[in-house]
Amino acid sequence: LRGRALRRLGAHAKAQEALKEVLRRRKTDVVLRNDALTDRALLVLDNGRKSLNPRDWLRGRPAELETFEVIRKDVDERRLWEQEWENLDGK
C-alpha cells in the first residue's frame, strides 16, 4: 500500500524500496509477496492496477458523458414544466 501511494506521489525510488522491503522479509505472506511483485512490475511499466483489468479497457468516458447529458436534459425539462405550471396558476 505504501509503495502504491509513493508511486502516485511520483517517488518511484521510495516505492521501489518499500517493495524490496516486503520481498526481503522471509515470513511475508504469499499474497503480500505476489502483490508486491505485481506492484514492482507495474512500477517498472509505469502503469496502475486498473490497467490490468480487461473490463476497464472496455469502459470509456463517452458513456459517462451521455449520462450527464440525459440528467441535464431531465433538469431542463423539469424547469420548463415548472414554469408552465406557474404560468397556468397565474392565468
Backbone as CSV, one residue per row, in Angstrom:
resi,resn,N_x,N_y,N_z,CA_x,CA_y,CA_z,C_x,C_y,C_z
1,LEU,0.833,-1.190,0.000,0.000,0.000,0.000,0.881,1.257,0.000
2,ARG,1.920,1.195,0.797,2.829,2.341,0.853,3.518,2.551,-0.489
3,GLY,3.886,1.457,-1.125,4.531,1.554,-2.432,3.625,2.195,-3.464
4,ARG,2.346,1.834,-3.438,1.388,2.427,-4.380,1.222,3.915,-4.127
5,ALA,1.129,4.272,-2.845,0.953,5.686,-2.501,2.174,6.500,-2.928
6,LEU,3.354,5.967,-2.682,4.573,6.673,-3.076,4.677,6.795,-4.591
7,ARG,4.253,5.753,-5.296,4.299,5.811,-6.760,3.361,6.884,-7.277
8,ARG,2.171,6.993,-6.663,1.227,8.034,-7.081,1.787,9.422,-6.852
9,LEU,2.556,9.565,-5.785,3.155,10.866,-5.490,4.363,11.152,-6.374
10,GLY,4.812,10.146,-7.108,5.944,10.346,-8.007,7.282,9.938,-7.423
11,ALA,7.281,9.402,-6.212,8.529,8.971,-5.570,8.799,7.514,-5.943
12,HIS,9.251,7.300,-7.162,9.440,5.940,-7.665,10.543,5.192,-6.919
13,ALA,11.605,5.875,-6.557,12.704,5.213,-5.845,12.244,4.733,-4.470
14,LYS,11.510,5.567,-3.756,10.998,5.187,-2.431,9.989,4.045,-2.556
15,ALA,9.174,4.070,-3.609,8.207,2.997,-3.830,8.934,1.679,-4.074
16,GLN,9.993,1.735,-4.847,10.791,0.532,-5.122,11.404,-0.001,-3.837
17,GLU,11.889,0.887,-2.964,12.467,0.471,-1.684,11.420,-0.202,-0.806
18,ALA,10.214,0.335,-0.778,9.142,-0.256,0.028,8.814,-1.664,-0.465
19,LEU,8.788,-1.848,-1.766,8.505,-3.171,-2.322,9.649,-4.147,-2.054
20,LYS,10.885,-3.665,-2.127,12.036,-4.520,-1.827,11.989,-4.995,-0.383
21,GLU,11.558,-4.120,0.527,11.469,-4.482,1.943,10.460,-5.602,2.150
22,VAL,9.328,-5.539,1.485,8.317,-6.596,1.608,8.871,-7.908,1.069
23,LEU,9.564,-7.847,-0.051,10.097,-9.066,-0.661,11.301,-9.620,0.102
24,ARG,11.996,-8.778,0.852,13.178,-9.212,1.601,12.802,-10.072,2.803
25,ARG,11.709,-9.773,3.447,11.312,-10.490,4.662,10.958,-11.940,4.341
26,ARG,11.436,-12.845,5.186,11.225,-14.271,4.938,9.807,-14.727,5.273
27,LYS,9.206,-14.205,6.302,7.902,-14.698,6.749,6.734,-13.888,6.183
28,THR,6.963,-13.229,5.087,5.897,-12.454,4.459,4.900,-13.413,3.822
29,ASP,3.626,-13.129,3.996,2.563,-13.945,3.424,2.694,-14.002,1.900
30,VAL,2.309,-15.126,1.322,2.427,-15.322,-0.127,1.609,-14.281,-0.887
31,VAL,0.448,-13.949,-0.368,-0.405,-12.961,-1.032,0.295,-11.607,-1.089
32,LEU,0.925,-11.223,0.020,1.645,-9.947,0.049,2.844,-9.962,-0.894
33,ARG,3.534,-11.097,-0.954,4.684,-11.195,-1.864,4.230,-11.064,-3.314
34,ASN,3.152,-11.765,-3.667,2.642,-11.681,-5.042,2.179,-10.268,-5.365
35,ASP,1.533,-9.642,-4.400,1.074,-8.269,-4.584,2.260,-7.326,-4.790
36,ALA,3.303,-7.534,-4.011,4.497,-6.691,-4.140,5.182,-6.912,-5.487
37,LEU,5.226,-8.162,-5.935,5.826,-8.434,-7.247,5.027,-7.769,-8.362
38,THR,3.705,-7.827,-8.247,2.852,-7.174,-9.245,3.078,-5.670,-9.237
39,ASP,3.116,-5.088,-8.040,3.340,-3.642,-7.942,4.712,-3.250,-8.486
40,ARG,5.707,-4.104,-8.243,7.045,-3.800,-8.749,7.060,-3.815,-10.278
41,ALA,6.364,-4.785,-10.857,6.286,-4.843,-12.323,5.541,-3.631,-12.867
42,LEU,4.462,-3.240,-12.194,3.705,-2.068,-12.635,4.527,-0.796,-12.492
43,LEU,5.361,-0.759,-11.467,6.227,0.402,-11.273,7.223,0.518,-12.426
44,VAL,7.735,-0.617,-12.863,8.665,-0.614,-13.997,7.948,-0.156,-15.260
45,LEU,6.714,-0.635,-15.437,5.944,-0.269,-16.628,5.294,1.104,-16.509
46,ASP,5.314,1.659,-15.296,4.690,2.953,-15.011,3.188,2.919,-15.314
47,ASN,2.545,1.843,-14.874,1.103,1.683,-15.028,0.463,1.521,-13.667
48,GLY,-0.838,1.673,-13.636,-1.581,1.456,-12.408,-2.254,0.103,-12.414
49,ARG,-2.856,-0.258,-11.300,-3.543,-1.540,-11.195,-4.762,-1.617,-12.101
50,LYS,-5.405,-0.505,-12.357,-6.597,-0.541,-13.194,-6.285,-1.026,-14.599
51,SER,-5.069,-0.814,-15.043,-4.728,-1.219,-16.405,-4.661,-2.733,-16.549
52,LEU,-4.650,-3.480,-15.438,-4.595,-4.935,-15.509,-5.954,-5.554,-15.794
53,ASN,-7.019,-4.861,-15.481,-8.358,-5.412,-15.619,-8.893,-5.153,-17.028
54,PRO,-9.145,-6.207,-17.816,-9.641,-6.005,-19.183,-10.980,-5.278,-19.235
55,ARG,-11.784,-5.407,-18.195,-13.069,-4.705,-18.179,-12.873,-3.193,-18.184
56,ASP,-11.795,-2.741,-17.562,-11.517,-1.306,-17.545,-11.137,-0.795,-18.926
57,TRP,-10.603,-1.669,-19.763,-10.250,-1.247,-21.122,-11.504,-0.943,-21.915
58,LEU,-12.582,-1.699,-21.633,-13.822,-1.536,-22.394,-14.613,-0.315,-21.948
59,ARG,-14.427,0.047,-20.703,-15.154,1.209,-20.186,-14.547,2.481,-20.742
60,GLY,-15.413,3.421,-21.064,-14.889,4.666,-21.606,-15.625,5.862,-21.054
61,ARG,-15.129,6.999,-21.342,-15.724,8.245,-20.886,-17.030,8.599,-21.596
62,PRO,-17.217,8.264,-22.880,-18.434,8.708,-23.567,-19.723,8.281,-22.872
63,ALA,-19.744,7.075,-22.297,-20.958,6.619,-21.619,-21.269,7.524,-20.430
64,GLU,-20.242,7.910,-19.695,-20.455,8.784,-18.551,-20.959,10.151,-19.008
65,LEU,-20.413,10.659,-20.095,-20.841,11.961,-20.592,-22.278,11.910,-21.083
66,GLU,-22.669,10.806,-21.715,-24.047,10.662,-22.163,-24.994,10.696,-20.974
67,THR,-24.605,10.082,-19.886,-25.438,10.074,-18.690,-25.641,11.489,-18.180
68,PHE,-24.570,12.274,-18.145,-24.692,13.649,-17.683,-25.594,14.465,-18.597
69,GLU,-25.511,14.209,-19.896,-26.368,14.936,-20.833,-27.832,14.598,-20.597
70,VAL,-28.124,13.331,-20.316,-29.501,12.920,-20.037,-29.993,13.588,-18.762
71,ILE,-29.151,13.634,-17.747,-29.541,14.276,-16.491,-29.798,15.757,-16.720
72,ARG,-28.918,16.412,-17.455,-29.117,17.838,-17.745,-30.422,18.055,-18.500
73,LYS,-30.700,17.171,-19.438,-31.923,17.299,-20.220,-33.143,17.134,-19.314
74,ASP,-33.076,16.188,-18.378,-34.173,15.994,-17.431,-34.375,17.229,-16.564
75,VAL,-33.285,17.834,-16.126,-33.377,19.036,-15.295,-33.997,20.174,-16.095
76,ASP,-33.581,20.322,-17.347,-34.155,21.371,-18.204,-35.643,21.141,-18.431
77,GLU,-36.025,19.895,-18.694,-37.440,19.575,-18.909,-38.252,19.866,-17.647
78,ARG,-37.703,19.524,-16.501,-38.402,19.779,-15.231,-38.592,21.282,-15.020
79,ARG,-37.542,22.056,-15.303,-37.632,23.505,-15.148,-38.702,24.091,-16.074
80,LEU,-38.733,23.640,-17.321,-39.758,24.112,-18.259,-41.160,23.743,-17.783
81,TRP,-41.310,22.533,-17.281,-42.609,22.083,-16.789,-43.065,22.949,-15.615
82,GLU,-42.145,23.257,-14.685,-42.493,24.094,-13.534,-42.870,25.506,-13.970
83,GLN,-42.168,26.040,-14.973,-42.512,27.375,-15.478,-43.906,27.371,-16.097
84,GLU,-44.214,26.353,-16.882,-45.545,26.262,-17.487,-46.616,26.110,-16.413
85,TRP,-46.326,25.350,-15.372,-47.284,25.144,-14.292,-47.561,26.466,-13.568
86,GLU,-46.489,27.219,-13.308,-46.666,28.522,-12.658,-47.458,29.470,-13.551
87,ASN,-47.219,29.427,-14.856,-47.971,30.275,-15.788,-49.452,29.906,-15.793
88,LEU,-49.763,28.633,-15.658,-51.169,28.212,-15.604,-51.838,28.721,-14.333
89,ASP,-51.110,28.694,-13.217,-51.661,29.191,-11.949,-51.879,30.695,-11.996
90,GLY,-50.994,31.395,-12.685,-51.072,32.857,-12.755,-52.189,33.346,-13.655
91,LYS,-52.680,32.556,-14.591,-53.697,32.994,-15.555,-55.068,32.857,-15.034
